[in-house]
């Protein structure tokens, strides 16, 4: 048994509370925990998707005794569940940047108040061995101004800077970078990071912060009005013969990490002794322009029309993870390449018509009328 698997096997027999545990990432984490012999308990409101998505795509049975339907802001419920758990992964959030921008109060209620509820319960627990707070690479924003603009670039517009990205090396974000959030979603994640350290550090409770880079992979499904989850968006639109929208021309870069690797990295952060009190990127270290993602997906089909659209608010230029700290602390690297992951997703969307929402079918019907 290798060292990585030995670390994961240490979770066998443990009760792990996963807030947001019925969502895309949470459901992959809970499935992996069961494979490892742990007992996952998923706390989720089940309100982010239609119930059929949870049942038939995420393979979540709402009637299962280890699925607790509830609100992460419910203090009594959260305190009881945390008190019965050996570990906690706090992944519950309003995780759509566009939705948070449209409804900042909802983002604050869920992502700040909910986080404080979980942290207060964790700080009061005598049983808890570690809490992992799920953060996001969005806290880095665009990095330092000099990452994208040279000494004569201060008056250039966003479009000109975006167009110049291909001629530059995108920034590589190390965990020691200053935080520069550009959206209410990112700002709430930055709050959660600091608050985790303050609340749990004060009582000596072990904690780890993981910063996810751009998550993709089956069974991810899109939401209306969102510009996140670019692989799912592009593959879904191609499946219905719709053009691909390249916000800002598609020159932003992303470090795309398959959801199966996200789940594995999160569990290693939960169990690895070296991860105590650490902040760890979960990324591949590979920067990929959004336009290249569109091209990869078009290659998997009969082609697609690419249409340039405006940059939405809060959408960062992007960058990629520095993986040095991750590899040292977790002894691990993501396994699934972008090419493999995109091919897997496009195959999955073709054989899973239920993943294409009715409102997108309606858009395709209008476009083809």
C-alpha positions in Angstrom: 0.0 0.0 0.0 1.5 3.3 -1.0 1.7 6.3 1.4 -1.2 8.2 -0.2 -3.6 5.3 0.1 -2.4 4.6 3.7 -3.3 8.2 4.6 -6.7 7.8 3.0 -7.3 4.5 4.7 -6.9 6.1 8.0 -10.4 7.6 7.5 -12.0 4.1 7.6 -14.5 3.8 10.4 -14.6 7.6 10.9 -17.7 9.7 10.6 -17.2 12.6 8.2 -19.7 15.5 7.9 -19.7 17.0 4.5 -21.7 20.2 4.3 -23.0 20.6 0.7 -22.5 16.9 0.5 -25.2 16.3 -2.1 -23.8 18.7 -4.7 -21.4 17.9 -7.5 -18.2 18.0 -5.4 -19.7 16.9 -2.2 -21.3 13.8 -3.7 -18.0 12.8 -5.3 -16.4 13.2 -1.9 -19.0 11.2 -0.1 -18.9 8.4 -2.7 -15.1 8.2 -2.2 -15.4 8.2 1.6 -17.7 5.1 1.3 -15.1 3.4 -0.8 -12.5 4.0 1.9 -14.7 2.5 4.6 -15.7 5.8 6.2 -19.2 6.9 7.1 -20.1 10.2 5.3 -23.0 12.3 6.5 -24.1 14.9 3.9 -25.8 18.0 5.0 -27.4 19.8 2.1 -30.5 22.0 1.4 -31.1 20.2 -1.9 -32.2 23.5 -3.5 -29.4 24.1 -6.0 -30.8 21.7 -8.7 -34.0 19.9 -9.5 -34.4 16.8 -7.3 -34.0 14.6 -10.4 -30.4 15.9 -10.8 -29.5 14.8 -7.3 -31.1 11.4 -7.7 -30.3 10.4 -11.3 -27.1 12.3 -12.0 -25.3 12.8 -8.7 -26.5 9.4 -7.4 -27.8 10.9 -4.2 -30.8 9.3 -2.4 -32.5 12.0 -0.4 -34.2 9.3 1.7 -30.9 7.8 2.9 -30.3 8.1 6.6 -26.9 9.7 6.0 -28.4 12.5 3.9 -29.6 15.3 6.2 -31.8 17.8 4.4 -31.2 21.1 6.2 -29.7 24.6 6.2 -26.0 25.1 7.1 -27.2 28.2 9.0 -29.3 26.1 11.4 -27.2 26.4 14.5 -28.9 23.5 16.5 -28.7 21.1 13.6 -25.1 22.0 12.7 -24.0 21.7 16.3 -25.5 18.3 16.6 -24.0 17.0 13.4 -20.6 18.4 14.1 -20.7 17.0 17.6 -21.3 13.5 16.2 -18.5 13.7 13.6 -14.7 12.9 13.7 -14.0 15.2 10.7 -15.8 18.0 8.8 -15.5 19.2 5.2 -17.2 22.5 4.9 -18.1 22.7 1.2 -21.6 24.2 1.4 -21.8 27.5 -0.4 -23.7 29.5 -3.0 -20.9 28.5 -5.4 -22.0 30.4 -8.6 -20.0 33.6 -9.1 -22.7 35.1 -11.3 -25.5 34.2 -8.8 -23.5 35.8 -5.9 -23.0 38.9 -8.0 -26.7 39.2 -8.7 -27.7 38.4 -5.1 -24.9 39.6 -2.8 -27.1 39.3 0.3 -27.8 35.6 -0.5 -24.1 35.1 -0.9 -23.4 36.7 2.5 -26.2 34.6 4.2 -25.0 31.3 2.8 -21.2 31.8 2.5 -20.4 33.9 5.5 -23.2 33.2 8.0 -23.2 29.5 7.1 -19.5 29.3 7.5 -19.6 31.0 10.9 -22.2 28.5 12.1 -20.1 25.6 11.1 -16.9 27.1 12.7 -18.7 27.9 16.0 -19.9 24.3 16.2 -16.4 23.0 15.3 -14.8 25.1 18.0 -17.2 23.7 20.6 -16.6 20.0 19.7 -14.4 17.8 21.9 -14.5 15.0 19.3 -13.5 16.8 16.1 -10.1 15.8 14.7 -10.0 18.2 11.7 -12.1 20.6 9.7 -11.3 21.3 6.0 -12.6 24.7 4.7 -13.3 24.6 1.0 -12.1 27.9 -0.6 -11.4 28.9 -4.2 -8.7 30.2 -6.4 -11.0 33.2 -7.0 -9.4 34.7 -3.8 -6.3 35.4 -5.9 -8.3 37.6 -8.4 -5.9 38.7 -11.1 -2.9 38.4 -8.9 -0.5 41.3 -8.8 -1.1 44.1 -11.3 2.3 43.5 -12.8 1.3 39.9 -13.6 -0.8 41.2 -16.6 0.4 44.7 -17.2 3.8 46.0 -17.9 5.1 49.5 -17.0 3.3 51.1 -20.0 0.1 49.2 -19.7 -1.7 51.1 -16.9 -4.0 52.9 -19.4 -4.9 49.9 -21.5 -8.4 48.5 -21.5 -9.4 45.0 -20.4 -9.9 43.8 -23.9 -6.3 44.9 -24.9 -4.9 43.2 -21.9 -6.9 40.0 -22.6 -5.7 40.0 -26.2 -2.1 40.1 -25.0 -2.3 37.1 -22.7 -1.2 34.7 -25.4 2.1 36.6 -25.5 2.7 36.4 -21.8 3.2 33.7 -19.2 0.0 33.6 -17.0 0.6 34.1 -13.3 1.2 31.0 -11.2 -0.5 31.5 -7.8 1.3 30.3 -4.8 -0.5 30.0 -1.4 1.7 32.9 -0.1 0.2 35.3 -2.6 -1.8 38.3 -1.2 -5.6 37.8 -1.7 -7.2 40.1 -4.2 -10.8 39.0 -4.6 -12.8 40.5 -7.5 -16.3 39.3 -6.6 -18.6 38.9 -3.6 -18.2 35.1 -4.0 -14.4 35.5 -3.8 -14.6 38.0 -0.9 -16.8 35.6 1.1 -14.3 32.8 0.5 -11.4 35.1 1.7 -13.5 35.8 4.8 -14.0 32.1 5.4 -10.3 31.4 5.2 -9.4 34.1 7.7 -12.2 33.2 10.0 -11.3 29.5 10.0 -7.8 30.4 11.2 -9.1 32.8 13.8 -11.9 30.6 15.3 -10.2 27.2 15.2 -6.7 28.4 15.8 -7.8 30.1 19.0 -9.0 26.7 20.4 -6.4 24.5 18.9 -8.7 22.6 16.5 -6.9 21.1 13.5 -7.9 22.8 10.3 -6.9 22.9 6.6 -7.9 25.3 3.9 -8.1 24.0 0.3 -8.3 26.4 -2.7 -10.0 24.7 -5.6 -9.1 25.9 -9.1 -11.6 25.5 -11.9 -13.6 22.3 -11.2 -15.1 20.3 -14.1 -16.1 16.8 -15.0 -19.1 14.5 -15.1 -21.8 14.7 -13.7 -21.6 18.5 -13.7 -24.7 20.3 -15.0 -25.1 23.9 -15.9 -27.4 26.5 -14.3 -29.2 29.4 -16.1 -27.5 32.8 -16.0 -24.1 31.3 -15.0 -20.7 31.8 -16.6 -19.0 29.2 -14.4 -18.3 25.5 -15.4 -17.1 26.3 -18.8 -16.5 22.6 -19.9 -20.1 21.7 -19.0 -21.5 24.9 -20.7 -19.6 24.3 -23.9 -20.3 20.6 -24.1 -24.0 21.2 -23.4 -24.3 23.9 -26.0 -22.5 21.8 -28.7 -24.8 18.9 -28.0 -27.8 21.1 -28.9 -26.1 22.8 -31.9 -25.7 26.2 -30.2 -22.7 28.5 -30.6 -20.1 28.8 -27.9 -19.9 32.1 -26.1 -16.3 33.3 -25.5 -16.6 35.9 -22.8 -13.9 38.5 -23.4 -12.9 36.6 -26.5 -12.0 33.5 -24.5 -8.5 34.7 -23.7 -8.8 34.3 -19.9 -6.9 31.3 -18.6 -8.1 28.6 -16.1 -6.4 25.7 -14.3 -9.0 23.0 -14.9 -9.2 20.2 -12.4 -11.4 17.1 -12.8 -13.9 16.7 -9.9 -12.5 13.2 -9.2 -9.1 14.7 -8.5 -10.7 17.5 -6.5 -12.3 14.9 -4.2 -9.1 12.9 -3.8 -7.1 16.0 -3.0 -9.7 17.2 -0.4 -9.6 13.9 1.4 -5.8 13.9 1.5 -6.0 17.4 3.0 -8.5 16.0 5.6 -6.3 13.1 6.6 -2.6 14.0 6.0 -0.9 14.9 9.3 1.3 17.4 7.4 -1.8 19.4 6.3 -2.6 20.7 9.8 -3.0 24.5 9.8 -2.0 24.7 6.1 -3.5 26.4 3.1 -3.2 24.2 0.0 -4.0 24.8 -3.7 -5.8 21.9 -5.5 -4.8 22.5 -9.1 -2.8 21.0 -12.0 -0.4 23.8 -12.6 -1.5 23.9 -16.2 -3.0 27.2 -17.6 -5.5 26.8 -20.4 -7.2 29.6 -22.3 -11.0 29.4 -22.4 -10.7 29.5 -26.2 -8.6 26.3 -26.1 -11.4 24.6 -24.1 -13.9 25.5 -26.7 -11.6 24.1 -29.4 -11.1 20.8 -27.5 -14.8 20.3 -27.2 -15.5 21.3 -30.8 -12.9 18.6 -31.8 -15.0 16.0 -30.0 -18.0 16.9 -32.1 -18.7 18.1 -35.6 -17.4 21.5 -34.8 -19.0 24.6 -33.3 -19.5 28.3 -34.0 -17.5 30.5 -31.6 -19.0 33.9 -30.7 -17.2 36.6 -28.8 -19.2 38.1 -26.0 -18.5 40.7 -23.3 -16.7 39.9 -20.1 -19.1 39.4 -17.2 -18.5 41.2 -13.9 -16.2 39.5 -11.4 -14.7 37.2 -14.0 -10.9 37.1 -13.4 -8.3 37.0 -16.1 -7.1 33.9 -14.3 -3.9 32.0 -13.8 -2.8 28.6 -12.6 -1.9 26.9 -9.4 1.6 26.6 -8.1 1.6 23.0 -7.1 4.9 22.9 -5.1 3.2 23.2 -1.7 0.4 20.8 -2.6 2.9 18.1 -3.7 5.0 18.5 -0.6 2.1 18.5 1.9 -0.2 16.0 0.2 2.4 13.9 -1.6 0.1 13.9 -4.6 -0.7 15.3 -8.0 -4.0 15.3 -10.0 -4.1 12.3 -12.4 -6.7 13.3 -15.1 -5.4 15.4 -17.9 -7.6 18.1 -19.5 -7.7 16.2 -22.8 -8.9 13.0 -21.1 -11.3 14.9 -18.8 -12.9 16.8 -21.7 -13.3 13.6 -23.8 -14.9 11.9 -20.8 -17.3 14.7 -20.2 -18.4 15.0 -23.9 -19.0 11.3 -24.0 -21.0 11.5 -20.8 -23.2 14.4 -22.0 -23.9 12.5 -25.3 -25.1 9.4 -23.4 -26.9 11.3 -20.6 -29.6 13.4 -22.3 -31.2 14.1 -18.9 -28.2 16.4 -18.1 -29.3 18.9 -20.7 -31.8 21.1 -19.0 -35.2 22.1 -20.4 -34.4 25.8 -20.6 -31.4 25.1 -22.8 -33.5 22.9 -25.1 -35.9 25.8 -25.3 -33.1 28.2 -26.3 -31.9 25.7 -28.9 -35.5 25.5 -30.2 -35.7 29.2 -30.6 -32.3 29.4 -32.2 -33.2 26.7 -34.8 -36.7 27.9 -35.5 
